[in-house]
Amino acid sequence: MAATAAPPRPGFLREAELRLLRCTLPSPPTSSSAPPPPPSPAPAHPLGAAAAAALAAVEAGDYEAALAAAAPHLLPASASDGPPASASLFYADLAAAAQAFLRGDGGVDGEGFECRCAVVLSAAVAALLAFTQQNVTGPSRKFPAFPFWTSSLDEGWYSNLDSTWDAWASDSLASFGSHVHGKFSLLHSIIYGQLACGLLTDNRSAFRSSTSFHKRLLFTSIRSQVPSDCLSVSWWLFRISMFQQNILDELSSSLFDQVQVYKNKMLDSFADLEKVSTYWGLLLGDGEGSYFVSAAFLEAGIAEYKYGRVDASRLHLDRAQEACGLQLYLTGILGFRTIHQVDAKSQMVLVTKTDKPTADEGQGTGPAAMHSDVAALKNARSSVPVESDEFCDILRMPRLIQDGNASAGESTTEPSAKMPLSAIQQAAVLAQCLHVSRRSRSDEMSGWEMAPYIESIDSQDESYFVVRSLCDILRIRWESTRSRTKQRALLMMENLVEDVGKEFPVVAQRVKLVFGVHMPTLPALRKEHGELLISCGIVGEALDIFKDLELWDNLIYCYRLLGKVSDAVSLINARLSVTPNDPRLWCSLGDVTNNDDHYKKALEVSNNKSARAMRSLARSAYNRNDFYTSKILWESALALNSLFPDGWFAYGTAAWKDKDLGKAVDAFSRAVQIDPENGEAWNNIACLHMIRGKSQAAVHAFREAVKFKRNSWEIWDNYSKVALDTGNVQLTLEAFKMVLNLSSNKRFNVDVLDKAMAVLEKPAHHVDTQEADPISNTSDDANKEARQSNHLLDMIGDILQQIVRNGGSNAEIWGLYARWHKTKGNLMACSEALLKQVRSLQGSGLWHDQQKFTKYAQASLQLCKVFMEISASTGSRRELLSAEMHLKSSLKQGMDFLDTEEYKALRCCLEEIKNLIGASA
């Protein structure tokens, strides 16, 4: 029988896709039984050499060479005619040239087309990774001012483009309603103009904005030609969209929609191991397909984390851990946290389990050729102080023990260090750490919940540069919140910033997993450094950092700390003389001078696209009590960028003040959709539902509000009211109890307690059933109802006793206490409570105020009736005599109210008591 034919090897384009993705993903384990096949030779097509050269340059980390290899084929003809008139016109011509290059002779089959696609794809990836090198991983280097420089161009035409093209790029990105946050390199080389969008045929719907990255232009050019192939383009587009979000100063709703589109396309193609294996076939090494699946889910989870979608992020991260064979759980092990600690205490430790073979674990962190770089990094890393550093006696990782005989100074066993993790598993641990930080409340405990994940990565012998760097950043953020470790955190941050600029590890090594961890950009990292310096009181150094990054708001804050606000104004004015069309500067000037004209100028220079300026004008209108104008301005600002929870909250507040309750509810609802932990917004939703008479909806909103504002007695007080309106007496009493506890027994609503007591005083209603055994079912229901009623009565009793014990009693409370005792059948205690209520109502103004006399008379009648009930049950005359004496005294002093019904009722009660006394004589 003939042997089964081997499946055909995928074409050159798919191999190019795989090789480019491998540049950013972990390499397969070196011990694999089936290593990846070597790269294919360059195609025989005339473009084959250029495509192969560009691919090889990207793999080697020489992105300038990759762009240079692609430049002769992508540059428009106008590039040789003279300097470009503007960046937008140049990139529009580049879009047309790229489309024409891809079409070639009109065919979409054969080696020629695959080579053309490979050239464009390599150039796009090179542009993205060059930007990544300059602004994320380092080390920064001097790239040409013009990204597609070739020797055929006149150097003078393109040598001075940095400032003008960067300004154009920054202004273009502001069309999303946000601004570029900090000073970035190569912005002008990765953005193309508005006209390029009109040249794209099949993907125009994905480009509703007027700007995008230059590399997205190239990716989309490929997709427009071969929509059924080149599936990795969606993955790169997703990465680009996330990068664009990361360099903006706030979340963008336009980018969010874009990210979701590309994320779904990426997961549709790469979230299934079978699809990955089918797509690349023999090109994959043994077990390499699971790396792609894990990375896809990791990046999707990080994207959801970025936008605050905690549940969606958790689902993606769980799938990523499953794909890479990782299981995580926390446990407690005895250990030591400080150098001088004597007794071991329980330490929270992350335990990792993996279903991958031991031989594969820890060996996939880098190819063999890079092991020297890993060793160099390990030896040269200065961001992590040694355990015996003089700055802190707190250990970086707890010394764990298996029994109680060791001490902090002895050598101990660390179970977490025994399990080596592969690179993708380490990235999954850090992603889970970020998820823990987002799902937890921002308090002192949140850092300790993240600590086991950080320490687990610290214990690894080998890690990629970005994995180790993010681990250090997370540790710095945690330790900077603790006074005993803040100095060490500052030292780590300074060393980490220095490490980014060093030559080792090499560029190709640093870019591994850069998209699989939530690594901050270099400007964001330096900003954190500046903020840490401020928290340590080193304002001068922070001032220099913020000035270099052009973070004007932080700069103003520093000047205010130094008492030099006038210097901040002078600096901003000086910058405005250089870049008068920068809306960020105008907004910052408005903040420091409190002048609305500057915000209006920011709107003018941004073509009404500065959401920050609109928000500032809206706040100013609200402060002037011009709530209608504030509401309109908030609507405009949120139309530009809706992913701003504080904006929705402020919009809801302005609408509420303007009596527009419908829009207020909608605005607060959007606020909690973006930030589900906004307890104040939940409270406002509940209060608005109360005003509109929607008690059930108010209860649901209050249930969420008290999760995040649990210490607010005002929220619990409102919660008790609406719970009573819905007939939920138990919830009412629980909320009432919380009000007492939170207000130190000083706040209580007697009306709520009175209504709850009235509900329990009503006779039980039995529901008829038509079951086979109606008597038995009725009896069970009655017993259940009786038990519940007794439980609620006990709760009311506890509340009343708590109020009475803490001296908060008044006439109403004593009256309720009496009713409670009577319901429980204790007439003697009821009479004592009623007697205290009567005494509470006595006072100098009682006999001249009809309203007070009415309350006094009603309480006296209840007291006398209870006395009569006690006498009837015990046969004692003492209670009747006490009632007679009390009524005679009351009638004598209340002569001013002879004609009132209450006075007549007291007289009739006295006659009845006299008759009873006479009958018992």
C-alpha positions in Angstrom: 0.0 0.0 0.0 1.3 3.4 -0.9 2.6 5.6 1.9 0.4 8.6 2.9 1.7 11.8 1.3 3.0 14.4 3.7 0.9 17.6 3.8 2.3 20.4 1.6 4.5 23.1 3.2 2.7 26.4 3.5 3.7 29.2 1.1 6.3 31.9 1.6 3.7 34.5 2.8 2.5 32.3 5.7 6.1 31.5 6.6 6.8 35.3 6.7 3.8 35.8 9.0 5.0 33.1 11.3 8.6 34.4 11.4 7.4 38.0 12.1 5.1 36.8 15.0 8.0 34.7 16.4 9.9 37.9 16.8 7.5 38.9 19.6 6.7 35.5 21.1 8.7 33.0 23.1 10.8 30.6 21.1 10.0 26.9 21.3 11.9 24.8 23.9 15.4 23.9 22.8 14.8 20.3 24.0 11.8 19.9 21.7 11.7 16.5 19.9 10.5 18.3 16.8 12.2 21.7 16.4 10.9 24.2 13.9 12.2 23.7 10.3 14.8 26.2 9.1 13.7 29.1 7.1 13.0 28.5 3.4 15.4 30.0 0.9 14.3 33.3 -0.7 11.8 32.9 -3.6 13.2 33.0 -7.1 11.0 36.0 -7.9 12.9 39.3 -8.4 11.2 40.6 -5.2 12.3 37.5 -3.2 15.6 38.9 -2.2 14.1 42.1 -0.9 11.4 40.3 1.0 14.0 37.9 2.6 16.3 40.8 3.5 13.5 42.7 5.2 12.4 39.6 7.1 15.9 38.8 8.3 16.5 42.4 9.4 13.3 42.4 11.5 14.4 39.1 13.1 17.8 40.5 13.9 16.3 43.7 15.4 17.6 46.0 12.7 14.4 47.8 11.9 16.1 50.6 10.0 17.5 48.1 7.6 14.1 46.4 7.2 12.5 49.7 6.3 15.4 50.5 3.9 14.9 47.2 2.1 11.2 47.9 1.6 11.5 51.6 0.9 12.4 51.5 -2.9 9.2 49.5 -3.5 6.8 51.6 -1.4 7.9 55.2 -1.9 5.6 57.3 -4.1 7.1 58.8 -7.2 6.6 62.3 -5.7 9.2 61.5 -3.1 12.1 62.1 -5.6 10.6 65.4 -6.9 11.3 67.5 -3.8 10.6 67.8 -0.1 7.0 66.8 0.8 4.6 69.7 1.3 3.1 68.2 4.4 3.1 64.9 6.3 -0.6 64.2 5.5 0.0 64.6 1.7 3.1 62.4 1.8 1.3 59.6 3.6 -1.7 59.9 1.3 0.7 59.4 -1.6 2.4 56.5 0.3 -1.0 54.8 0.7 -1.7 55.0 -3.0 1.8 53.7 -3.8 1.4 50.8 -1.4 -1.9 49.9 -2.9 -0.4 50.0 -6.4 2.6 48.0 -5.4 0.4 45.3 -3.9 -1.8 45.1 -7.0 1.2 44.7 -9.2 0.0 43.2 -12.5 -3.5 42.7 -11.1 -3.0 39.1 -9.9 -3.4 37.8 -6.4 -1.7 34.5 -6.9 1.8 33.2 -7.2 5.2 34.0 -5.8 5.2 37.6 -6.9 2.1 38.5 -5.0 3.3 36.7 -1.9 6.7 38.5 -2.1 4.9 41.9 -2.4 2.8 41.1 0.7 5.8 40.0 2.6 7.7 43.2 1.8 4.7 45.4 3.0 4.2 43.2 6.1 7.8 43.3 7.0 7.9 47.1 6.6 4.8 47.5 8.8 6.2 45.3 11.5 9.6 47.0 11.4 7.9 50.4 11.8 5.9 49.1 14.8 8.9 47.5 16.5 11.1 50.5 15.8 8.5 52.6 17.7 8.5 49.9 20.4 12.3 50.1 20.8 12.3 53.8 21.0 9.4 54.2 23.4 9.0 50.9 25.4 11.8 48.5 25.6 14.9 50.6 24.7 17.7 51.0 24.1 16.9 54.3 22.3 18.9 55.1 19.3 19.0 57.7 16.5 16.7 56.7 13.7 16.5 58.7 10.5 14.0 61.6 10.6 12.4 60.1 7.5 11.3 56.4 8.0 11.7 55.4 4.3 15.1 57.0 3.7 17.0 55.7 0.6 20.2 56.9 -1.0 18.2 58.1 -4.0 16.6 60.9 -2.0 18.2 64.3 -1.3 19.2 64.2 2.4 18.5 67.9 2.8 14.8 67.5 2.0 14.1 65.1 4.9 16.7 66.1 7.5 14.5 68.6 9.5 11.1 66.8 9.6 11.2 65.7 13.2 9.5 68.7 14.9 6.9 69.5 12.2 5.9 65.9 11.5 5.8 65.0 15.2 3.5 68.0 15.8 1.2 66.9 13.0 1.2 63.4 14.4 0.3 64.6 17.9 -2.5 66.8 16.5 -3.9 64.0 14.4 -4.1 61.7 17.4 -6.1 64.3 19.3 -9.0 63.6 16.9 -9.9 60.8 19.2 -10.7 63.4 21.9 -7.5 62.5 23.8 -3.9 63.8 23.7 -0.6 62.1 23.5 0.6 61.7 27.0 4.2 62.7 27.1 7.0 63.1 24.6 7.4 60.2 22.2 9.9 59.5 19.4 9.1 58.4 15.8 5.5 59.6 16.1 5.7 61.2 12.7 7.0 58.1 11.0 4.1 55.8 12.0 1.1 57.9 11.3 -0.5 58.6 7.9 -3.0 61.3 7.0 -6.7 61.4 6.6 -6.6 61.1 2.8 -5.2 57.6 3.0 -8.4 56.3 4.6 -10.3 57.1 1.4 -7.9 55.0 -0.7 -8.7 51.8 1.2 -11.6 49.9 -0.3 -12.5 46.8 1.8 -11.8 48.1 5.3 -13.1 51.6 5.4 -15.5 50.8 8.1 -12.6 50.0 10.4 -11.2 53.6 9.9 -13.9 56.0 11.0 -11.3 58.3 12.5 -9.2 60.6 10.5 -5.9 59.2 11.6 -4.1 55.9 12.1 -0.7 54.5 12.3 1.4 54.2 9.1 1.8 50.5 9.8 -1.9 50.1 10.0 -2.0 51.5 6.5 0.3 48.8 5.2 -1.6 46.1 7.1 -4.9 47.2 5.7 -3.5 47.4 2.2 -2.8 43.7 2.5 -6.2 42.9 3.9 -7.9 44.8 1.2 -6.1 42.6 -1.4 -6.3 39.2 0.3 -9.1 39.3 2.9 -9.2 35.5 3.1 -5.5 35.0 3.8 -2.8 36.7 5.9 -4.7 36.2 9.1 -2.0 37.6 11.3 -2.7 41.1 10.0 -5.7 41.3 12.4 -3.4 40.4 15.3 -0.9 43.2 14.3 -3.7 45.6 13.9 -5.0 44.7 17.4 -1.5 45.3 18.8 -1.2 48.7 17.0 -4.6 49.8 18.3 -3.5 48.9 21.9 -0.2 50.8 21.4 -2.1 53.8 20.3 -4.3 53.6 23.4 -1.3 53.3 25.6 0.3 56.5 24.4 -2.9 58.6 25.0 -3.6 60.4 28.2 -7.0 58.7 28.7 -9.1 55.9 27.4 -10.7 56.5 24.0 -14.1 55.2 23.1 -13.2 55.2 19.3 -10.1 53.2 20.0 -12.1 50.8 22.2 -14.5 49.9 19.4 -11.5 49.4 17.1 -9.7 47.2 19.6 -12.8 45.1 20.1 -13.1 44.5 16.3 -9.5 43.4 15.9 -9.4 41.4 19.1 -12.4 39.4 18.0 -10.9 38.7 14.6 -7.6 37.7 16.2 -9.3 35.3 18.6 -11.4 33.9 15.8 -8.2 32.9 14.0 -5.7 32.1 16.8 -7.7 31.1 19.9 -8.0 27.5 18.8 -4.9 25.2 18.7 -6.4 23.2 15.8 -6.8 26.4 13.7 -3.2 27.5 14.4 -1.8 24.0 13.5 -3.9 23.9 10.3 -2.8 27.4 9.3 1.0 26.9 9.6 1.2 23.1 9.5 4.8 21.8 9.2 6.3 25.3 9.9 5.5 25.0 13.7 7.7 23.3 16.1 6.6 20.8 18.7 4.3 22.5 21.2 4.7 25.9 19.5 1.1 26.2 18.6 0.0 26.4 22.2 2.3 29.5 22.6 0.3 31.3 19.9 -3.0 30.4 21.6 -1.8 31.5 25.0 -0.3 34.7 23.7 -3.6 35.6 21.9 -5.6 35.1 25.1 -3.0 36.9 27.2 -3.1 40.0 24.9 -6.9 39.9 24.8 -7.0 39.8 28.6 -4.6 42.7 28.9 -6.7 44.7 26.5 -9.9 44.1 28.6 -7.9 45.0 31.8 -6.8 48.2 30.2 -10.5 49.2 29.6 -11.6 48.1 33.1 -13.6 45.1 31.9 -12.7 42.8 34.8 -14.9 39.9 34.1 -14.0 39.7 30.4 -10.3 40.0 31.3 -10.6 37.1 33.8 -12.2 34.8 31.2 -9.4 35.5 28.7 -6.7 35.0 31.3 -8.2 31.7 32.4 -8.1 30.5 28.8 -4.5 31.6 28.5 -3.5 29.7 31.6 -5.3 26.7 30.4 -3.6 26.9 27.0 -0.1 27.0 28.5 -0.9 24.3 31.0 -0.7 26.5 34.1 -2.7 26.3 37.3 -2.4 28.9 40.1 -3.6 28.9 43.6 -2.6 30.7 46.8 -1.6 29.0 50.1 0.0 29.9 53.4 3.4 28.8 54.5 5.3 29.7 57.6 8.2 32.1 56.9 10.0 35.3 57.8 9.4 38.7 56.2 12.1 40.7 57.9 15.8 40.2 58.6 15.5 40.4 62.4 12.2 38.5 62.7 12.4 35.7 65.4 9.1 33.8 65.1 7.9 32.5 61.8 4.5 33.9 60.6 2.2 32.6 57.9 3.1 34.0 54.5 0.9 34.1 51.4 2.6 32.1 48.6 1.7 31.4 45.0 1.8 27.7 44.1 2.1 26.9 40.4 1.3 23.6 38.8 1.8 22.8 35.1 0.9 19.8 33.0 3.9 20.4 30.6 6.8 18.0 30.8 9.6 19.0 33.1 12.1 19.0 30.4 10.2 21.8 28.6 9.8 24.0 31.6 12.1 27.0 32.0 13.9 26.2 28.8 11.6 28.2 26.5 12.6 31.5 27.8 15.0 32.1 25.0 16.7 30.5 22.1 20.1 29.0 22.6 21.8 31.9 20.7 20.4 34.3 23.2 21.5 32.6 26.4 24.6 34.8 26.6 22.4 37.9 26.6 20.2 36.4 29.3 23.3 35.8 31.4 24.5 39.3 30.7 21.2 40.7 31.8 21.2 38.6 34.9 24.6 39.8 35.9 24.2 43.4 34.9 20.7 44.1 36.3 21.1 46.8 38.9 17.4 47.5 39.5 17.1 44.9 42.2 19.0 45.6 45.4 20.5 42.6 47.3 18.8 41.2 50.3 21.4 42.7 52.6 21.0 46.3 51.3 21.3 49.0 53.9 18.1 50.7 52.9 15.6 48.2 54.3 15.4 45.3 56.7 12.3 43.9 54.9 13.2 40.9 52.8 12.3 41.1 49.1 11.0 37.6 49.2 9.9 35.8 52.4 12.2 33.0 53.7 9.9 30.1 53.9 10.2 27.0 56.1 8.6 23.6 56.3 8.7 23.4 60.1 8.9 25.8 62.9 12.6 25.3 63.9 14.3 27.7 61.5 14.9 31.4 62.1 15.1 34.4 59.8 18.9 34.2 59.5 19.1 30.5 58.6 19.0 29.0 55.2 15.4 27.9 54.4 13.6 26.3 51.6 11.5 28.3 49.1 8.9 26.0 47.5 7.9 28.6 44.9 11.4 28.6 43.5 11.4 24.9 42.8 8.9 25.2 39.9 10.6 26.8 36.8 8.1 28.4 34.5 8.3 29.0 30.8 8.2 32.5 29.5 4.6 32.4 28.5 3.6 31.1 31.9 5.6 33.9 33.6 3.6 36.4 31.5 0.4 34.7 32.5 1.4 35.0 36.2 2.0 38.8 35.8 -1.3 39.2 33.9 -3.1 37.5 36.8 -1.3 39.8 39.2 -2.7 42.8 37.3 -6.1 41.3 37.3 -5.9 40.8 41.1 -5.0 44.5 41.5 -7.9 45.6 39.4 -10.6 43.4 41.0 -9.5 44.4 44.5 -10.2 47.6 46.2 -7.4 50.1 46.4 -6.3 49.7 50.0 -3.3 48.4 51.9 -4.3 44.8 51.4 -4.3 45.0 47.6 -0.5 45.1 47.5 -0.2 42.1 49.7 -2.6 40.2 47.4 -0.3 41.0 44.5 2.9 40.1 46.4 2.8 36.3 45.9 2.7 36.7 42.1 5.5 39.2 42.1 7.7 37.0 44.3 6.9 34.0 42.1 8.5 35.7 39.1 11.4 37.0 41.2 12.2 33.5 42.1 12.7 32.4 38.5 16.2 31.9 37.3 15.6 33.1 33.7 13.1 35.6 32.4 12.7 37.8 29.4 13.6 41.5 29.7 10.1 42.8 29.6 8.8 40.1 32.0 11.5 40.9 34.6 11.0 44.7 34.1 7.3 44.6 34.6 7.8 42.4 37.7 10.2 45.1 39.0 7.6 47.8 38.2 4.9 46.0 40.1 7.2 45.6 43.1 8.1 49.3 43.0 4.4 50.3 42.9 3.7 48.1 45.9 6.8 48.9 48.0 6.4 52.7 47.3 3.1 52.6 49.3 5.0 51.4 52.5 7.1 53.7 54.5 9.7 51.0 55.4 10.3 50.0 51.7 9.8 53.4 49.9 13.5 54.2 49.8 14.3 50.8 48.2 11.5 51.3 45.7 13.0 54.6 44.7 16.4 53.0 44.2 14.9 50.2 42.1 13.1 52.8 40.0 16.2 54.8 39.3 18.2 51.7 38.4 15.3 50.4 36.2 15.3 53.6 34.2 19.0 53.3 33.7 18.8 49.6 32.7 16.5 50.5 29.8 19.2 52.6 28.2 21.9 49.9 28.4 23.0 47.8 25.4 22.2 44.4 26.9 20.1 42.6 26.3 20.0 43.2 22.5 16.9 44.6 20.8 15.7 41.3 19.4 15.7 39.9 22.9 13.9 42.8 24.5 11.0 42.7 22.1 10.1 39.1 23.1 6.7 39.1 24.8 6.5 42.9 24.8 2.8 42.6 23.7 2.1 39.8 26.2 2.8 41.9 29.3 1.3 45.3 30.2 4.6 47.1 30.0 4.3 50.9 30.4 5.9 53.2 27.8 9.2 54.9 28.7 7.5 58.3 29.2 4.9 56.6 31.5 7.7 54.9 33.4 9.7 58.1 33.8 6.5 59.8 34.9 6.0 57.2 37.6 9.7 57.9 38.6 8.9 61.6 38.9 5.8 61.0 41.0 7.8 58.7 43.3 10.4 61.4 43.7 7.6 63.9 44.7 6.3 61.4 47.3 9.8 61.3 48.7 10.0 65.1 48.8 12.5 65.4 45.9 10.6 67.9 43.9 13.5 69.4 42.0 14.5 66.2 40.2 10.8 65.5 39.4 10.5 69.0 37.9 13.3 68.2 35.4 11.7 64.9 34.4 8.3 66.4 33.8 9.8 69.3 31.8 11.7 66.9 29.6 8.6 64.8 29.0 6.4 67.9 28.4 3.9 66.8 31.0 2.6 70.2 31.8 0.0 69.3 34.4 2.6 67.5 36.5 4.9 70.4 36.0 2.3 72.8 37.3 1.8 70.6 40.3 5.5 70.7 41.1 5.6 74.5 40.8 2.7 74.8 43.1 4.4 72.6 45.7 7.4 74.9 45.4 5.2 78.0 45.6 6.2 79.2 42.1 3.0 79.3 40.1 4.1 82.3 38.2 7.1 80.3 36.9 4.7 77.7 35.6 2.7 80.4 33.7 5.9 81.8 32.3 7.1 78.4 31.1 3.8 77.6 29.4 3.7 81.0 27.7 7.2 80.4 26.4 6.2 77.0 25.0 3.1 78.6 23.4 5.3 81.0 21.6 6.9 78.0 19.9 3.9 75.8 19.5 0.8 78.1 19.6 -1.5 75.4 18.3 -1.0 72.8 21.1 -4.4 72.4 22.9 -2.7 70.7 25.8 -0.7 73.9 26.6 -3.8 76.0 26.4 -5.7 73.7 28.8 -2.8 73.7 31.2 -2.7 77.5 31.1 -6.4 77.5 31.8 -5.9 75.2 34.8 -3.2 77.4 36.3 -4.9 80.7 35.7 -8.5 79.6 36.1 -9.4 81.5 32.9 -12.1 80.0 30.6 -10.8 81.9 27.6 -7.8 79.6 27.5 -10.0 76.5 27.3 -12.0 78.2 24.5 -8.7 78.8 22.7 -7.8 75.1 23.1 -11.1 74.2 21.4 -10.3 76.6 18.6 -6.8 75.3 17.8 -8.1 71.6 18.1 -11.0 72.2 15.8 -13.4 71.4 18.7 -11.8 68.0 19.3 -10.3 68.6 22.7 -12.5 66.7 25.1 -10.4 68.0 28.0 -11.2 71.6 27.1 -14.9 70.9 26.9 -14.8 69.1 30.3 -13.0 72.1 31.9 -15.6 74.5 30.5 -18.4 72.2 31.8 -16.9 72.2 35.3 -16.6 76.0 35.2 -20.2 76.4 34.2 -21.3 74.0 37.0 -19.3 76.1 39.5 -21.2 79.2 38.3 -24.5 77.3 38.9 -25.2 77.3 35.2 -26.3 73.7 35.2 -28.0 73.7 31.8 -24.8 74.9 30.0 -22.7 72.5 32.0 -25.0 69.6 30.9 -24.7 70.6 27.3 -20.9 70.9 27.4 -20.7 67.5 29.1 -22.8 66.0 26.4 -20.4 67.4 23.8 -17.3 66.2 25.7 -18.6 62.7 26.1 -19.6 62.5 22.5 -15.9 62.9 21.7 -14.8 60.4 24.3 -17.3 58.4 26.2 -14.8 56.3 28.2 -14.5 58.8 31.0 -16.3 57.6 34.2 -15.8 60.9 36.0 -17.3 62.7 33.1 -20.4 60.6 33.2 -20.7 61.2 36.9 -20.3 65.0 36.5 -22.8 64.9 33.6 -25.3 63.1 35.8 -24.8 65.6 38.6 -25.4 68.6 36.2 -28.5 66.9 34.7 -29.9 66.3 38.2 -29.3 69.9 39.2 -31.1 70.9 36.0 -34.1 68.7 37.0 -33.5 66.4 34.0 -33.8 63.2 36.0 -34.0 60.9 33.0 -30.6 62.0 31.6 -29.2 61.9 35.1 -30.1 58.2 35.6 -28.7 57.4 32.1 -25.4 59.3 32.9 -24.9 57.6 36.3 -25.7 54.2 34.7 -23.0 54.8 32.0 -20.6 55.7 34.8 -21.1 52.4 36.6 -20.8 50.5 33.3 -17.3 51.9 32.9 -16.4 51.7 36.6 -18.6 49.2 38.4 -17.0 50.1 41.7 -18.2 53.7 41.7 -20.3 53.5 44.8 -21.2 57.2 44.7 -22.7 56.7 41.3 -24.7 53.6 42.4 -26.0 55.7 45.3 -27.1 58.5 43.0 -28.9 56.0 40.8 -30.7 54.6 43.8 -31.7 58.1 45.0 -33.0 59.0 41.6 -35.1 55.9 41.5 -36.4 56.8 45.0 -37.5 60.2 43.7 -39.2 58.6 40.7 -41.0 56.1 42.9 -39.2 53.0 41.6 -38.4 51.3 44.9 -37.5 47.9 43.5 -34.9 49.5 41.1 -33.6 51.6 44.0 -33.1 48.5 46.1 -31.0 46.9 43.4 -28.9 50.1 43.1 -28.4 50.4 46.8 -27.3 46.8 47.0 -24.4 47.7 44.7 -23.7 51.0 46.4 -23.2 49.5 49.8 -20.6 47.1 48.4 -18.3 50.0 47.7 -19.5 52.7 50.2 -20.1 50.4 53.1 -19.1 52.9 55.7 -21.6 55.5 54.7 -24.5 55.6 57.1 -26.5 57.9 54.8 -26.6 55.3 52.1 -27.7 52.6 54.5 -30.4 54.9 55.8 -31.8 55.4 52.3 -31.4 51.7 51.7 -33.6 50.9 54.7 -36.3 53.2 53.5 -36.6 51.8 50.0 -36.3 48.2 51.3 -39.3 48.9 53.5 -41.2 50.3 50.5 -40.7 46.9 48.8 -41.9 45.0 51.8 -38.6 43.5 52.7 -38.6 43.9 56.4 -35.5 41.8 57.1 -33.4 43.9 54.7 -34.9 47.0 56.3 -33.8 46.0 59.7 -30.3 44.9 58.6 -29.8 48.3 57.0 -31.2 50.0 60.1 -28.7 48.1 62.2 -25.8 49.3 60.0 -26.9 52.9 60.4 -26.7 52.5 64.1 -23.3 50.9 64.1 -21.8 53.4 61.6 -23.2 56.4 63.4 -22.2 55.3 66.9 -25.9 54.9 67.8 -26.6 58.5 67.1 -28.6 58.2 63.9 -31.9 56.3 63.6 -35.1 56.8 61.7 -38.0 56.2 64.1 -40.6 56.3 61.2 -38.9 53.3 59.5 -38.8 51.3 62.7 -42.5 52.2 63.4 -43.6 51.0 59.9 -41.6 47.8 60.2 -43.2 47.2 63.6 -46.6 47.8 62.2 -46.0 45.2 59.5 -45.1 42.6 62.1 -48.1 43.5 64.3 -50.5 42.6 61.5 -52.2 39.2 61.8 -50.6 36.5 59.6 -52.4 35.8 56.3 -52.6 32.2 55.3 -52.7 31.4 51.6 -55.0 28.6 50.5 -53.5 25.9 48.4 -54.9 23.2 46.2 -52.4 20.5 46.9 -53.3 16.9 47.7 -52.7 17.5 51.4 -53.8 21.1 52.1 -53.9 20.7 55.9 -50.2 19.6 56.0 -49.0 22.3 53.6 -50.9 25.0 55.4 -49.4 23.9 58.7 -45.9 24.0 57.3 -46.4 27.5 55.8 -47.8 28.8 59.0 -44.8 27.4 61.0 -42.3 28.9 58.6 -44.1 32.3 58.7 -44.2 32.2 62.5 -40.5 31.4 62.7 -39.7 34.2 60.3 -41.9 36.6 62.2 -40.2 35.7 65.5 -36.8 36.2 63.9 -37.7 39.7 62.7 -39.2 40.6 66.1 -35.9 39.6 67.7 -34.1 41.8 65.3 -36.3 44.8 66.2 -35.7 44.0 69.9 -31.9 44.0 69.5 -32.1 47.3 67.7 -34.3 48.9 70.4 -32.1 47.5 73.2 -29.0 48.9 71.4 -30.6 52.4 71.2 -31.8 52.3 74.8 -28.5 51.0 76.2 -26.6 53.9 74.5 -28.8 56.6 75.8 -30.5 57.4 72.5 -34.0 56.7 73.7 -36.9 59.2 73.4 -40.6 59.1 73.7 -41.1 57.4 70.3 -38.5 54.8 71.1 -40.1 53.9 74.4 -43.4 53.6 72.7 -42.0 51.2 70.1 -40.2 49.3 72.9 -43.6 49.0 74.6 -45.3 47.7 71.5 -42.5 45.2 71.0 -42.8 43.9 74.6 -46.6 43.6 74.1 -46.1 41.7 70.9 -43.8 39.3 72.7 -46.4 38.9 75.4 -44.5 40.6 78.3 -47.1 43.0 79.7 -45.0 44.0 82.7 -42.1 45.2 80.6 -44.6 46.9 78.2 -46.0 48.9 81.1 -42.6 49.9 82.3 -41.7 51.1 78.7 -45.0 53.0 78.4 -44.4 54.6 81.8 -41.0 55.9 80.6 -42.7 57.1 77.4 -45.2 59.1 79.4 -42.5 60.6 81.6 -40.5 61.5 78.4 -43.5 63.4 77.1 -44.0 65.4 80.4 -42.5 68.9 80.4 -43.2 72.6 81.1 -45.0 73.2 77.8 -47.2 70.1 77.9 -50.3 71.7 79.5 -50.3 74.6 77.2 -49.6 72.9 73.8 -52.4 70.9 72.3 -50.2 68.8 70.1 -48.0 67.7 73.0 -51.1 67.0 75.1 -52.5 64.8 72.4 -49.3 62.6 72.3 -49.3 62.5 76.1 -52.9 61.6 76.3 -52.5 58.8 73.7 -49.6 57.3 75.6 -51.5 57.6 78.9 -54.4 55.7 77.5 -52.2 52.9 76.2 -50.5 52.7 79.7 -53.8 52.5 81.5 -55.1 49.8 79.1 -52.0 47.7 79.7 -52.5 48.2 83.5 -56.1 46.9 83.1 -54.9 43.9 81.1 -52.3 43.1 83.8 -55.0 43.4 86.5 -57.4 41.2 84.6 -54.7 38.5 84.2 -53.3 38.6 87.8 -56.2 39.8 89.8 -54.1 42.6 91.3 -55.6 46.0 92.2 -52.2 47.8 92.4 -52.1 48.5 88.6 -55.7 49.8 88.6 -54.9 52.2 91.5 -51.8 53.4 89.7 -53.8 54.1 86.6 -56.5 55.9 88.6 -54.0 58.1 90.2 -52.3 58.9 86.9 -55.5 59.8 85.2 -56.8 62.0 88.0 -53.5 64.0 87.9 -53.6 64.3 84.1 -57.2 65.4 84.0 -56.6 68.0 86.7 -53.6 69.6 84.9 -55.2 69.4 81.5 -58.2 71.6 82.2 -57.2 73.8 79.2 -58.2 71.0 76.9 -61.7 70.1 78.2 -63.3 70.1 74.8 -60.7 67.9 73.1 -61.4 64.3 72.2 -58.3 63.2 74.0 -59.5 64.7 77.3 -62.9 63.1 77.0 -61.1 59.7 76.3 -59.1 60.1 79.5 -62.2 60.9 81.4 -64.0 57.8 80.0 -61.0 55.6 80.8 -61.0 56.9 84.4 -64.7 56.0 84.8 -64.0 52.5 83.5 -61.1 52.0 85.9 -63.2 53.2 88.9 -65.8 50.7 88.0 -63.2 47.9 87.9 -61.8 49.0 91.2 -65.3 49.0 92.7 -66.1 45.6 91.2 -62.9 44.1 92.7 -63.5 45.5 96.2 
